[in-house]
Every structure is written in C-alpha cells, then in structure tokens.
Amino acid sequence: MSEKGPDYTVHSIERALAILESLARRPQGLGVTELSQALRLHKSTVHRLLATLSSFGYAEQDPLTERYKLGRKVLLLGLEILESLDFRKEAAPYLRELVEISRETAQLAVLDGGEIVVIERDRSPEVVTVNLGLRAQVHCTAEGKVLLAYLPREEAIYILEAQGMPQHTVNTITDLEYMLSHLEKVRLQGYAINAEELVEGMRSIAAPIFDHSGRAIAALSISGPTSRLTLERVGRLVTVLKEACASISERLGYRPRRSECRPEESPVSNSLSL
C-alpha cells in the first residue's frame, strides 16, 4: 500500500469553492442555513466565507430575501476565458477527424472583406483531390453561403452587391433574390452545399461554428470530387459535419436557444434542392 502524498489543499478555499458550486446549481439563491446544512459546515463558517466572496464580487445577497447568488465577477471571469479561446486550436482535431471519416479535404474558413478565407486545412489522403484556393467569393462556396445565412439580411445584401455574383459554372447562383431565398433554406437546415457552383466536378458541404455570443464566426467544410462526394455521401456526412461544428461551438461557450433546437430535415432530400 503506497503512502499518501502530502495534502496541499487549503480547506477554506475548498469550502469557498463548494459554496460557489452550490450557488451555481441554485440560480434562485440559497440562504446561510441551507448552505450550512447542504455542505455540513457551521453557519458562522458559511457566513464568514460568503462575506469574503461578496466583498470580492463572487457572491451577492438579495436585500429582500437575504438569499445569496453568484456575483457578477464569476460571469466576467467566464467571459474572459471564452474570449481567450482560440477557435482554430479547438477546431484542429475535428478537421483531422473529418478527413479520417470522409477521406476528403476538410477546412476552416472565415469571412474577410466580403470573401471567404481558409485559415486551416487538412487535405484528403486520396490521390485524386481538388486544388482549392485560400480565398474565394461567398456566393459560390458552401462556406460563404453558410456565413452569409447567419448575417443580418441587410449585411448579406451589402456583401453580395459589393462583391458581385459572377457566374463560374452553369450552377452558380447569380440572382440576388434567389440567393436570399436560398440562404433562408441554408439557415433553416444549418448547412450549405456547393453543388459545382465554383468549379465543375467539385462539391462541398459546410456548417457554421458559433461563439459564446451566438455569432457564426467560422464555417467548417468537407470538399471533394463529385465522383466521390455523391449526394448519397453528402446526406451521411452532413450529420457528422454538424456534430463536429456543434462540439466546437460548445467548447467556445455556445448554448443554442430552445427555438433553434428544431427537428432536422432529411439531409439527402434537402441536398437535392440545394
């Protein structure tokens, strides 16, 4: 039996953290007696710890009910952590996983100056692949359409009008009103498809990544030749892609509102119309 190592824990800090965790679980607040009973601590100890936490802004007392709640300092610390997260670093393992699953190229892109800019890419291991640039227009890319779909309508219109909507293939959407209608479908489904709209013979799918404020800050995509990335495969990969985006978004602090949690439509049937 091995000897126990030295105990470096500070009991007063342990107790203070236990109080904070208890308050986090009870947004309506807790009284000193309730905390004392729940944590099996003397009331005077709880009162002293709450006074200290309150003086630093980590707890606050309702003057009417005399119950304690978490203080705003806790929220500020949480926001600072969320702001410091590097979404490129958070997305990297998911890019690799998407390549392993799909054997196609996965990339992370953001909006910059009304264009799509690829900031991370993990290439397909297949011999025959697609050569992709680092910048592209928004109207003819899956990443661009996804990020446009989550912008305010006026902002999306401004970008499309400023950048133009030139035709690259017979499938490129060049009509503004049709594009706006298309973007509504993209937002409803939570993903977009580039159906040979930029380059003939290339198809891609993209879904958004959200930050803690609910803003779509990037798009994650899978791209490949239409010979391999068939509509049937797209239907299966959409689910995997959206799950990856949801996981990254969650790591960035995003929590979807109830109104956003709607039953998903069939990816296969919808991909045919996009």
C-alpha positions as CSV (number, residue, x, y, z in Angstrom):
1,M,0.0,0.0,0.0
2,S,1.6,3.3,-1.1
3,E,1.9,6.2,1.2
4,K,-0.4,9.1,0.7
5,G,1.3,12.2,-0.7
6,P,1.2,15.5,1.1
7,D,-2.2,17.3,1.2
8,Y,-1.7,20.7,-0.3
9,T,-5.3,21.7,-0.3
10,V,-6.4,24.7,1.6
11,H,-9.7,23.9,3.4
12,S,-11.0,27.4,3.4
13,I,-10.6,27.6,-0.4
14,E,-12.2,24.2,-0.8
15,R,-15.2,25.4,1.3
16,A,-15.5,28.6,-0.7
17,L,-15.5,26.7,-4.0
18,A,-18.1,24.3,-2.6
19,I,-20.3,27.4,-1.9
20,L,-19.8,28.8,-5.4
21,E,-20.7,25.4,-6.9
22,S,-23.8,25.2,-4.8
23,L,-24.9,28.7,-5.8
24,A,-24.3,27.9,-9.4
25,R,-26.8,25.0,-9.1
26,R,-29.5,27.2,-7.5
27,P,-30.0,30.4,-9.6
28,Q,-32.8,31.4,-7.2
29,G,-30.3,31.7,-4.4
30,L,-29.6,30.0,-1.1
31,G,-29.7,31.1,2.5
32,V,-26.9,30.7,5.0
33,T,-28.8,27.9,6.8
34,E,-29.5,26.0,3.6
35,L,-25.8,26.2,2.6
36,S,-24.8,25.2,6.1
37,Q,-26.9,22.1,6.0
38,A,-26.1,21.1,2.4
39,L,-22.3,21.5,2.9
40,R,-22.3,20.3,6.6
41,L,-20.5,23.4,7.7
42,H,-21.1,25.6,10.7
43,K,-23.3,28.6,10.0
44,S,-20.7,31.0,11.2
45,T,-18.1,29.5,8.8
46,V,-20.6,29.8,5.9
47,H,-21.4,33.4,6.8
48,R,-17.7,34.3,7.0
49,L,-16.9,32.7,3.6
50,L,-20.0,34.4,2.0
51,A,-18.9,37.7,3.4
52,T,-15.4,37.3,1.8
53,L,-16.8,36.1,-1.5
54,S,-19.3,39.0,-1.6
55,S,-16.5,41.6,-0.8
56,F,-14.7,40.4,-4.0
57,G,-17.9,40.3,-6.1
58,Y,-18.1,36.5,-6.4
59,A,-21.3,36.3,-4.5
60,E,-24.1,38.8,-3.8
61,Q,-27.0,38.9,-1.3
62,D,-30.6,39.8,-2.3
63,P,-31.6,42.5,0.2
64,L,-35.2,41.4,0.2
65,T,-34.9,37.6,0.6
66,E,-31.4,37.6,2.2
67,R,-30.5,34.7,-0.1
68,Y,-27.1,34.6,-1.8
69,K,-26.5,34.2,-5.5
70,L,-23.4,34.1,-7.7
71,G,-21.9,37.5,-8.2
72,R,-21.1,39.2,-11.5
73,K,-17.4,38.6,-11.0
74,V,-17.9,34.9,-11.8
75,L,-19.6,35.9,-15.1
76,L,-16.8,38.3,-16.0
77,L,-14.2,35.6,-15.4
78,G,-16.2,33.1,-17.5
79,L,-16.4,35.6,-20.4
80,E,-12.7,36.3,-20.2
81,I,-12.0,32.6,-20.5
82,L,-14.3,32.3,-23.5
83,E,-12.8,35.3,-25.2
84,S,-9.3,33.8,-24.8
85,L,-10.2,30.5,-26.5
86,D,-8.5,30.0,-29.9
87,F,-11.2,28.5,-32.2
88,R,-8.6,27.4,-34.7
89,K,-7.0,25.3,-32.0
90,E,-10.3,24.0,-30.9
91,A,-11.3,23.0,-34.5
92,A,-8.0,21.3,-35.4
93,P,-8.7,17.8,-34.0
94,Y,-12.2,17.9,-35.7
95,L,-10.6,18.7,-39.0
96,R,-8.4,15.7,-38.7
97,E,-11.4,13.5,-37.7
98,L,-13.5,14.7,-40.6
99,V,-10.7,13.8,-43.0
100,E,-10.3,10.3,-41.4
101,I,-14.1,9.7,-41.7
102,S,-14.6,11.2,-45.2
103,R,-11.2,10.8,-46.8
104,E,-11.8,14.2,-48.4
105,T,-10.4,17.7,-47.7
106,A,-11.7,19.5,-44.6
107,Q,-11.2,23.2,-44.0
108,L,-12.0,26.0,-41.6
109,A,-12.9,29.4,-43.2
110,V,-13.9,32.9,-42.0
111,L,-15.3,36.0,-43.7
112,D,-12.8,38.7,-44.5
113,G,-13.5,41.7,-46.6
114,G,-16.6,40.1,-48.1
115,E,-14.7,37.0,-49.1
116,I,-14.1,33.6,-47.7
117,V,-10.6,33.0,-46.3
118,V,-9.3,29.5,-45.4
119,I,-7.4,29.6,-42.2
120,E,-6.9,25.9,-41.6
121,R,-6.9,23.0,-44.0
122,D,-6.4,19.2,-43.7
123,R,-6.0,17.6,-47.1
124,S,-7.6,14.5,-48.5
125,P,-5.3,11.4,-48.5
126,E,-6.7,10.4,-51.9
127,V,-4.5,10.6,-55.0
128,V,-7.2,12.4,-56.9
129,T,-8.3,15.5,-55.0
130,V,-9.3,19.1,-55.6
131,N,-6.9,22.1,-55.6
132,L,-8.5,24.7,-53.5
133,G,-7.5,28.4,-53.1
134,L,-7.2,30.2,-49.9
135,R,-9.7,33.0,-50.8
136,A,-13.0,32.7,-52.7
137,Q,-16.2,34.6,-53.2
138,V,-19.1,34.0,-50.9
139,H,-21.9,33.4,-53.4
140,C,-20.4,30.3,-54.9
141,T,-18.9,28.5,-51.9
142,A,-20.6,26.4,-49.2
143,E,-18.6,28.2,-46.5
144,G,-19.6,31.6,-47.9
145,K,-23.3,30.7,-48.1
146,V,-23.3,29.4,-44.5
147,L,-21.7,32.5,-43.1
148,L,-24.0,34.8,-45.2
149,A,-27.0,32.9,-44.0
150,Y,-26.3,33.9,-40.3
151,L,-25.7,37.6,-41.0
152,P,-28.4,40.2,-40.8
153,R,-30.2,40.3,-44.2
154,E,-29.0,43.9,-44.9
155,E,-25.4,42.9,-44.3
156,A,-25.7,39.9,-46.5
157,I,-27.2,42.0,-49.3
158,Y,-24.4,44.6,-48.9
159,I,-21.7,41.9,-49.3
160,L,-23.4,40.3,-52.3
161,E,-23.9,43.6,-54.1
162,A,-20.4,44.9,-53.3
163,Q,-18.6,41.7,-54.3
164,G,-20.9,40.9,-57.2
165,M,-22.2,37.5,-58.1
166,P,-20.3,36.4,-61.3
167,Q,-21.1,33.1,-62.9
168,H,-18.4,30.5,-62.7
169,T,-20.3,27.4,-63.8
170,V,-23.9,26.7,-65.0
171,N,-24.8,26.0,-61.4
172,T,-23.6,29.4,-59.9
173,I,-26.4,31.4,-58.3
174,T,-26.3,34.9,-59.8
175,D,-29.7,36.3,-58.9
176,L,-29.8,38.2,-55.7
177,E,-33.4,37.5,-54.7
178,Y,-33.0,33.8,-55.4
179,M,-29.8,33.8,-53.3
180,L,-31.6,35.4,-50.4
181,S,-34.3,32.7,-50.6
182,H,-31.6,30.1,-50.8
183,L,-29.9,31.5,-47.7
184,E,-33.1,31.1,-45.7
185,K,-33.1,27.4,-46.5
186,V,-29.4,27.2,-45.5
187,R,-30.1,28.8,-42.2
188,L,-33.2,26.6,-41.5
189,Q,-31.2,23.4,-42.3
190,G,-28.0,24.5,-40.6
191,Y,-25.7,23.7,-43.5
192,A,-25.0,24.6,-47.2
193,I,-23.9,22.8,-50.3
194,N,-21.7,24.0,-53.1
195,A,-23.1,22.0,-55.9
196,E,-20.4,22.6,-58.5
197,E,-21.1,26.3,-58.3
198,L,-17.4,27.4,-58.2
199,V,-15.7,24.6,-60.1
200,E,-17.3,21.9,-62.2
201,G,-16.8,18.4,-60.7
202,M,-16.3,19.7,-57.2
203,R,-18.9,19.5,-54.4
204,S,-18.6,20.7,-50.8
205,I,-20.7,21.0,-47.7
206,A,-20.3,23.4,-44.8
207,A,-21.8,24.2,-41.4
208,P,-21.4,27.1,-39.0
209,I,-19.3,27.4,-35.8
210,F,-20.8,29.8,-33.2
211,D,-19.1,31.6,-30.4
212,H,-20.4,32.2,-26.9
213,S,-22.5,35.2,-28.1
214,G,-24.3,33.1,-30.7
215,R,-22.4,34.7,-33.6
216,A,-21.4,32.5,-36.6
217,I,-17.6,33.1,-36.6
218,A,-16.4,30.4,-39.0
219,A,-17.5,27.6,-41.3
220,L,-16.2,24.0,-41.3
221,S,-16.4,22.2,-44.6
222,I,-15.7,19.0,-46.4
223,S,-14.8,19.2,-50.1
224,G,-14.1,16.6,-52.8
225,P,-14.8,15.5,-56.4
226,T,-18.4,14.8,-57.2
227,S,-17.3,11.3,-58.3
228,R,-16.6,10.5,-54.6
229,L,-18.7,13.1,-52.8
230,T,-22.0,11.9,-54.1
231,L,-25.4,13.2,-52.9
232,E,-25.8,10.0,-51.0
233,R,-22.5,10.5,-49.2
234,V,-23.3,14.2,-48.6
235,G,-26.5,13.0,-46.8
236,R,-24.4,10.9,-44.4
237,L,-21.6,13.4,-44.0
238,V,-23.9,16.3,-43.2
239,T,-24.7,14.8,-39.8
240,V,-21.1,14.2,-39.0
241,L,-20.1,17.7,-40.0
242,K,-22.9,19.3,-38.0
243,E,-22.0,17.3,-34.9
244,A,-18.4,18.5,-35.2
245,C,-19.5,22.1,-35.5
246,A,-21.8,21.7,-32.5
247,S,-19.0,20.3,-30.4
248,I,-16.6,23.1,-31.4
249,S,-19.3,25.7,-30.7
250,E,-20.0,24.1,-27.3
251,R,-16.3,24.3,-26.4
252,L,-16.5,28.0,-27.3
253,G,-19.3,28.5,-24.9
254,Y,-22.2,28.5,-27.3
255,R,-25.6,27.3,-26.0
256,P,-28.4,27.1,-28.5
257,R,-31.8,28.7,-27.7
258,R,-34.8,26.4,-27.5
259,S,-36.2,27.9,-30.7
260,E,-33.1,26.7,-32.5
261,C,-33.5,23.1,-31.4
262,R,-35.9,22.0,-34.2
263,P,-36.2,18.5,-35.7
264,E,-33.8,18.1,-38.5
265,E,-35.0,17.6,-42.0
266,S,-33.6,14.8,-44.1
267,P,-30.2,15.9,-45.4
268,V,-30.5,13.7,-48.5
269,S,-33.8,15.1,-49.7
270,N,-32.7,18.7,-48.9
271,S,-29.4,18.4,-50.6
272,L,-31.2,17.8,-53.9
273,S,-32.8,21.2,-53.7
274,L,-29.6,23.0,-52.8
